[in-house]
Amino acid sequence: MGTIDDIWILLVSLAAVAGFLGLLGWAAARSRRRGIGASMMGPFEEMWRPTAAESRIEVQLQQERKKPIGSPDDL
């Protein structure tokens, strides 16, 4: 009887881990579609892919440096 209980504990644990990973994957895909990926997934990206986080920061800095385009009335 003890081995059946051990198997159930193992299956429930694996299901919990798989569910959590699935939830993270869903959240990552949703945040990318909505354009909020940097704020939500940024800490995970910095942990697992530091070069990608550095690239994202550089792209944000370049976007902030762009000069606004003037209107035709300003000429």
N, C-alpha and C positions, 0 to 999 in steps of 0.2 A: 504494500500500500504506500510505502514511503517513496518509491520511485515515481509513481503516478503524480504524487504531490509535487515532487521535484520537477517533473516535466511541465506541469501546469505553471509553476513559478517561473520557469525558464521561458515558456511561451508568452506569458503575460509581460514579463520584462522585455522580451524582444519586441512585442507589439507596442509597448510604451515607447521604446527607443525609436522604432520605425515611425510611429505616429508623430513624435516630436520632430524628427528629421523631415518628415513630410510637411509638417506645419511650417518649419523654417524655409523649406523650398517654396512652398506656396506664398509665404510672406515676401520672399525675395523676388519672385516673379511678379507679384502684384505691385511691389514698390517700384520695380523697374518700369512697369507699364504706366504707372501714375507719375513717374518722375521724382519720387521721394526716396530713391534708393540710397542716396548719400547719407541722409540723416538716419535712416533705419538700419541699414546694413553696413554702414561705415566702420563701426567698431570691429565687426567680424572680418571685414576686408582687411583692416589694418593688422589683425592678428594672423590671418592665414596667408595674405598676399600683400606684403608691405610695399612692393614695387607698384602694384595696381593702385594702392591708396595714394602713393606719392604722385603718380600720373594724374589721378583724379584731382588732387589739390592743384597741380600745375595747370590743368585745363580750367579750373575755376578761377585761378588767378589771371589767366590770359583773357577769359571772358570779362572779368572786371576791368581790365586795362583798356578794353576797346573804347574808342571815343564814340560818343553818340553822334548819329548822323543828323545834320541840321536840316531844317525844313527849307523848301525853295524860297520862302518869304524872307529868310535870313540873308540871302544873297543880295 
